[in-house]
Amino acid sequence: MTLYNVSTGAAAAGTGGVLAATGAVNMMWALVAAFTLFSAGLALKRILPARTR
C-alpha cells in the first residue's frame, strides 16, 4: 500500500530544491516568523483585561 504517488514526491522534492536555490526559503521563514509574532500579539491583547477609565 502506498500513500503517495511517485510523481507527487518528485514534485515536492523539486519544489523544495527550487525554493532553496532561489533563497525563497528565507523569505518564507520571515513570513512565518512575522505571522507568529502577529498572532502572539493578538493573543496577548485578548488575554489582558481591557483598560477602563
Backbone bond lengths (Angstrom), bond angles and torsions (degrees), N, CA, C in turn:
res aa  C-N    CA-C-N  psi(-1)  N-CA   C-N-CA  omega(-1)  CA-C   N-CA-C  phi
1 M - - - 1.452 - - 1.529 108.87 -
2 T 1.307 117.10 127.61 1.462 121.13 178.58 1.525 108.81 -112.67
3 L 1.309 114.87 141.00 1.458 119.65 179.87 1.520 112.38 -86.91
4 Y 1.320 116.20 -33.36 1.450 120.53 -175.75 1.520 110.04 -126.95
5 N 1.305 115.56 150.18 1.452 120.26 173.32 1.524 108.84 -74.41
6 V 1.298 116.47 153.75 1.465 120.48 179.39 1.528 110.10 -62.61
7 S 1.313 117.28 -37.83 1.460 119.97 -178.73 1.524 111.65 -66.27
8 T 1.321 118.12 -32.37 1.465 120.58 178.71 1.517 110.75 -66.68
9 G 1.327 116.89 -44.08 1.461 120.42 178.24 1.512 111.83 -63.93
10 A 1.321 116.83 -39.96 1.461 120.53 179.14 1.525 110.88 -66.24
11 A 1.321 116.93 -39.52 1.462 120.20 179.18 1.529 110.75 -66.15
12 A 1.329 116.73 -40.54 1.464 120.03 179.10 1.523 110.55 -65.69
13 A 1.326 117.32 -42.35 1.451 120.61 178.45 1.525 110.94 -65.11
14 G 1.306 116.88 -39.84 1.464 120.89 178.51 1.511 111.80 -65.23
15 T 1.321 116.72 -41.38 1.466 120.68 179.12 1.517 110.26 -64.93
16 G 1.326 117.07 -42.93 1.464 120.19 177.68 1.511 111.92 -61.73
17 G 1.318 117.15 -38.95 1.452 121.08 178.17 1.514 112.42 -66.30
18 V 1.310 116.79 -40.68 1.469 120.82 178.95 1.515 110.23 -65.91
19 L 1.347 117.24 -42.84 1.459 119.69 178.84 1.519 111.47 -62.68
20 A 1.334 116.74 -41.04 1.453 119.91 179.75 1.524 111.38 -66.41
21 A 1.330 116.74 -36.82 1.461 120.51 -178.14 1.530 111.77 -71.16
22 T 1.317 117.53 -30.28 1.464 120.07 -176.14 1.518 113.02 -91.70
23 G 1.308 117.74 -9.14 1.462 119.74 -177.40 1.509 112.44 82.50
24 A 1.317 118.02 6.58 1.461 121.16 -179.19 1.524 111.52 -69.95
25 V 1.329 116.91 -18.32 1.463 119.70 179.23 1.522 109.51 -64.48
26 N 1.328 117.50 -40.12 1.466 120.36 177.98 1.519 110.93 -61.83
27 M 1.315 117.19 -40.33 1.457 121.07 178.29 1.522 110.27 -66.21
28 M 1.325 116.67 -38.86 1.458 120.59 178.98 1.527 109.80 -62.62
29 W 1.345 117.70 -44.71 1.458 120.22 -179.77 1.512 111.11 -67.26
30 A 1.315 118.15 -32.56 1.464 120.68 176.30 1.528 110.33 -65.37
31 L 1.322 116.63 -40.37 1.467 120.05 177.24 1.520 111.21 -66.99
32 V 1.324 117.09 -40.00 1.469 120.62 177.60 1.527 109.90 -62.45
33 A 1.331 117.04 -43.58 1.462 120.70 179.43 1.529 111.49 -64.34
34 A 1.330 116.75 -42.03 1.464 120.17 178.81 1.523 111.06 -63.51
35 F 1.317 116.78 -42.63 1.457 120.31 178.51 1.519 110.88 -63.89
36 T 1.323 117.21 -39.71 1.462 121.21 179.81 1.526 110.97 -64.44
37 L 1.322 116.93 -45.84 1.462 119.96 179.19 1.521 111.60 -64.79
38 F 1.317 117.07 -39.71 1.467 121.46 177.51 1.523 110.53 -62.93
39 S 1.327 116.93 -44.05 1.463 121.40 179.52 1.526 111.05 -65.21
40 A 1.330 117.24 -39.24 1.463 120.64 177.96 1.528 110.41 -64.59
41 G 1.303 116.87 -39.48 1.469 120.28 176.83 1.516 112.03 -62.65
42 L 1.321 116.86 -43.14 1.464 119.89 177.48 1.525 111.41 -64.75
43 A 1.328 116.99 -37.61 1.465 120.47 179.21 1.531 109.92 -65.33
44 L 1.332 117.41 -43.21 1.466 119.89 177.78 1.523 111.59 -63.65
45 K 1.303 116.31 -39.63 1.462 120.14 179.02 1.525 110.45 -63.15
46 R 1.310 116.55 -36.85 1.455 120.57 -179.58 1.530 111.27 -72.85
47 I 1.332 117.43 -34.42 1.468 121.54 -176.66 1.530 111.42 -76.10
48 L 1.332 117.19 -41.77 1.454 120.40 -175.36 1.521 110.39 -67.85
49 P 1.341 116.71 144.16 1.466 119.01 179.78 1.529 110.97 -67.84
50 A 1.315 114.84 150.81 1.457 120.28 -179.57 1.529 109.42 -70.41
51 R 1.302 116.05 142.93 1.461 121.68 179.89 1.526 109.01 -77.01
52 T 1.318 117.59 131.15 1.464 121.35 177.25 1.526 108.84 -115.10
53 R 1.311 116.47 149.15 1.475 120.42 -178.22 1.490 111.20 -97.45
